[in-house]
């Protein structure tokens, strides 16, 4: 099949085939009477504070007014604040560890394990899968409701040695690789992992929709959720979706209507229009003067009014979780990025809770 035939066939299929969920679900306004508006706790993902001991970190959190925490339990973003293997091996020690957070009024609402359990190297995949399972075990032991991670990305065939992110089905060998990935690697792994999570009392696996992984947008998230179970939901990190030119509020409405938002990272993306116009949005980079965009602290890519609409949308769809600041700003240091994000989020939350709408919002 040549490219012209492929595009014609694909266009016809898209016209006739429904997306996950209905088309109206993508644009339908939220029924603001459906769920009572309640305040959402604003917390932080702890890696920026890895140089502090757990007690020092909790003192810092208390001084900043942080209300909850997402603790990195494993993977590249694991933190020294969670000695995961020790805690899994000793339930009493695990309970005492969690109590330290609870006693300070800063509960652990989420554990994170960001890795790639679908890596083509079997040894790397086994280690990543074991880390994720231990994180699920620890969450179940301590009744922590949500575990965050990545969907992973396999190679494009049994013989490949590095991950292969395929998003477009032409030329035909790419479509064949994509089908193989999902059938032979993605769905079997996640069906088994969801079963394991269920057995350990964890019912919310929040996958971060991120380019370079098989789940990178709401459509691919829902494809995996349908195949593996409703334990699969979104870590709705809007910075990755801004990058892909999604409308943040519409994403929240679309996924929220299906009860599929389990966690929310608070991180922004700044665009540089001259570079976007020259190079497009796939030209992502940090500290690169020719990059089209890179991650920033909340408020440094989109203004406070946008973030106010975002938090209001989370409230309107009945999201039940924390707003977790993840600082990956290449300009602001970890603590400074957290402080500035926290100021924006607390201010706009206060405006929402005191019924001060954005001008022109009509609500």
Steps between C-alpha positions, in 0.01 A plus 500: 500500500642840408471809716209651305301176529588477869380854575176446308428175685586654836277805441204280408554286809515804726175635359317173558661374822410644842772614736512370854197664658258707296585804294267708712693400812798697375322831484198466729499752786530365850179487703604712792217360711621141451774518762523742793797731481755411762849623565784286368822455704809657347812295552835422348691217335806472723814461274596872524556440872713185470797663673294539818430224749137397536464704821667803342275467196187488718615809688549676168157389374334625817669839463384527137141401576509182290194287564586155359790314344574268211801289591732354239530133594709366209631567152706802387279728712521282808598686815705421810191580708351158409720200588261281302652150543536548878143622534351219293691247711388648834132608526554655845785713368285597201215614724737703718643662186156604374396619848786750498333677206149469645609644834621813321167536316671436165364162390655283231226490237704344220804282439686533171713260301604646165672235291461282188393144580464434127865569424635268228794398721351218715717577802402869501134408449504249788653753739252770399206260536621387842540860618147580386357191670674589825356850475153351456559271798606790720202710394265213579659437841462866598165567331654765276238524225703584190820385330643710217712367217567487127341256258842406366615450143630176344707451190326465168572127466635208707854572382524874575720613787375855565146639541324600178227763533262448207201734457430496126404191303669585169719364345336163561783354708431766762139390528615140536744602775229694685261203486774266625586731790145518630407136443820333617641739759278786617164333566636174653729689740233740617229235534732304728605813693141610553420152634794530742386848609149373564634217715684755713206738538618770259233617258654820357802474271554850362698487176679815393414578137846577365658501154744210450262260679211302352250696710564861407153659462141441617419273206785258565425511875141393440611229259710344777229554763251314282743211449638468854229627735371806679793490740678682219442875503687821428765692677379813326831680464384786281854610412526203262160575353568872456806385304270297271265801459214352704245726668558436871143561613356280225740218594386519862135500394547212257688274741307617806169408345627142482637498856849450358706768682689354797776755552598850386853632460521877510761602244499753218642521149635820345492546122728719290286601207779589259648152543157335482441671166840393368533150644160380628404365842695172476812713552506463880808580707638653817749790499509477121466846339334340196251285696132563435399433860615363834356435844458783752354555845125566519423848370813532287341358187130574546361773718313479829163531324570181304604314814187625673290349220699177530446461874133592463467226237657244734249598766207492258571145381528375858872423490597332826873543551776749560643776284863392501765756408772341290789737444706431187570863424852532352526862614352503850659284769286226651386682812449832321295332227286328762446824693394695192268224377351476847427873510313493168301189586399614849396842376280370220350230723403769750332701225303194390391409852383858562302505174713754315471396134738591224368802305273384221469144632136539593538282806 
